[in-house]
Amino acid sequence: MGPVTMAGMGRCLRPLLRGTTYTRLLHLWVPMLVVSVWMFIDPSRPWVPALVLVPLGLLPGVRTGEGVQARLLLLPGDSDPGLSVAPSATWRDRLRTVLWLEARMALGAVALFACVWLPSLVYDLVVGAGGQVPDDLPLLGDAAPGWWLTLLIPVPLLVLYGVVVGLGELVTAVARGLLGPSAAERLAALEERSQQLLERNRIARELHDSIGHALTVAVVQAGAARAAGDPDFTDRALAAIEDSGRSALADLERVLGVLRESGRPVSDRPTLTEADRLLESARASGAKVDAELTGRLETVPGPVSREGYRILQEALTNVLRHAGVVPVRVRVGVADDLLHLEVRNPLTTRIPDPDPGHGSGLRGIRERAALLGGRAVTGPDEGDWQVRAELPLR
């Protein structure tokens, strides 16, 4: 026998060596236990168990039980079986559950009949091949039993193989179709996935803005202190670096806490009521900040105030990083149900190419504004570099 033939036989026999093949067969046999009990009660009405499945399948919890069974027996060990274990939420889900129960019982009847009749047929063929006349082989007709029946023994074995493997694959496909997530469940899963991606992006922006601001302040302060050669200025620079470092460490610990505990709320993020801290940090770095805060910033809704703080932080970080010690004009105000935020500084040769997609910081500013239904503009304007954002308060 050639290697090709051996390989083909190995592929054919492989399903018989998998435990999944037999757990699927067991899954088909389970409903037959109820049918077997009923046949002892009233064999003249074999359709009664199938009728009982209709009201049973309409119960919401039955879908959960069937989903759990299907996961354990049809797709054991599959990380993504594609089967729902949630109760029926709509009438469509209930009807799909009823159809699944009926299909499972019908396929189970076929599997039970095949697994009982085909082995007995093999036994009768073996008996007939030995010269005895089997009682259960009416197909022989007037033919005398004999060794030639040995040639027929592989036929029911092959049929049994096809039934065991084929019905297992078929019932799994039917389960995916009828017990799979409904449209509402798929939409909910997509929304949850979208929320997770948004949360990851938000955390990435948080780290970029907070840590980037602290490092920028530290670099600018260290460079200025080294160039100044003034002990008093050096002390102030070190104090500013220490303050920025503490704030960055606090932000880092908070973000890492959120990553470790997915359900932990982010309640201690800074808001615009703490904008003075950002302005003083920029002034301590040598920038000449002309700030004007108007309106009642404490009444700004939390999400808007927190995102506004981060936009202001990133805008000041960009000034220190790319323009250095230059005059900066900051305008933050609340009017007409909008939070207006503007940061302007003279355009210098150190400003990067004003490509609207350049830099993750500027992109993050626009993303923050867009998530709140607002808009942000970044780029050169009349000889200045500007960051202007408008965030709706509602």
Sequence and secondary structure as in RCSB ss.txt:
>XXXX:A:sequence
MGPVTMAGMGRCLRPLLRGTTYTRLLHLWVPMLVVSVWMFIDPSRPWVPALVLVPLGLLPGVRTGEGVQARLLLL
PGDSDPGLSVAPSATWRDRLRTVLWLEARMALGAVALFACVWLPSLVYDLVVGAGGQVPDDLPLLGDAAPGWWLT
LLIPVPLLVLYGVVVGLGELVTAVARGLLGPSAAERLAALEERSQQLLERNRIARELHDSIGHALTVAVVQAGAA
RAAGDPDFTDRALAAIEDSGRSALADLERVLGVLRESGRPVSDRPTLTEADRLLESARASGAKVDAELTGRLETV
PGPVSREGYRILQEALTNVLRHAGVVPVRVRVGVADDLLHLEVRNPLTTRIPDPDPGHGSGLRGIRERAALLGGR
AVTGPDEGDWQVRAELPLR
>XXXX:A:secstr
  HHHHHHHHHHHGGGG HHHHHHHHHHHHHHHHHHHHHHH TT TTHHHHHHHHHHTSHHHHHHHHHHHHHHTS
TT S      S   SHHHHHHHHHHHHHHHHHHHHHHHHHHHHHHHHHHHHHHHTT   TT GGGTT    GGGG
GGTHHHHHHHHHHHHHHHHHHHHHHHHHSS  HHHHHHHHHHHHHHHHHHHHHHHHHHHHHHHHHHHHHHHHHHH
HHH  HHHHHHHHHHHHHHHHHHHHHHHHHHHHHH TT        GGGHHHHHHHHHHTT EEEEEEES GGGS
 HHHHHHHHHHHHHHHHHIIIII S EEEEEEEEETTEEEEEEEEE  TTS    TT  HHHHHHHHHHHHTT E
EEEEEETTEEEEEEEEE  
